[in-house]
Amino acid sequence: MKTEEKSEKINRILGIISAVIGIVGSIFGIFQAQQAATLKNEVNSLQTASQQTIVNVVSTLGDDAKTSELTETSDMVAATDQLISVYNSTKTQNAQLTSEAQTLQSENEALKAQVENLKSVLLNTYSIDEVDKVVAQGYLDEVETKRLDNLEMLDSERCEQVSSVKDLYGTTHSVSYKFDPWQEAWAKFKLDGKYDTFEANIVTSDDTNRDANMSIEIYVDDVLVGRVDDIVRDENVRPISVSVNGGKVLMIKAVNTNSAGNSYCYVSDTNLALLQ
């Protein structure tokens, strides 16, 4: 090949290489510009997010931000340091409050135990009439009252719940318990230790035998705590009230004392109370 042809061919190759290098350079320049724009956008986004975070921190800290001279123009380092400081301070305060709350709770439980002990002594030492006077004077409150039919009847013998009964004096009593003590008659109710006193009225009706003579006994956990004797047909309302403090099971028992048939009596106007 002649020298001129070789030289021309080399020049063409160099031209092509220069063109390629130029294209590559242009592409790289465009890529650099795009990357720079993307990076700038990301930086701006980060700055905006950071500034918003600082605004949120200042808003959250409130007076703590003012105390530490933290403002919305502060940097993230200052905001982070203040957050850590407030977190540590709050953590310490919470620990102190938790300790104080536990102490108060322990003291409160101790006071409750003392009150329950005093209430138990009162209920088991004095008559219910005297306890009622204490309640009337405001030293104790009836915080919960229920009728006997609100309790679960565990078992019974010759005892029937009736919706109402009219006594021999024309007074109608609501939900009552009819006892037929021709043989053993009783009913047991679940107290579950939730009540302190039990009160009721004992009445007879026109279905009660004229020769009837009965007694009503009240037991708490199989211990006799109250009794009313000489319940007869023409008897007026006979009240009964007992302490059931801490008791699990209440039993009402009717006893026929002269073996007369149709010796019916009714336990009415029942009331169970929790005192505090």
Disulfide bonds with the S-S distance in Angstrom:
none
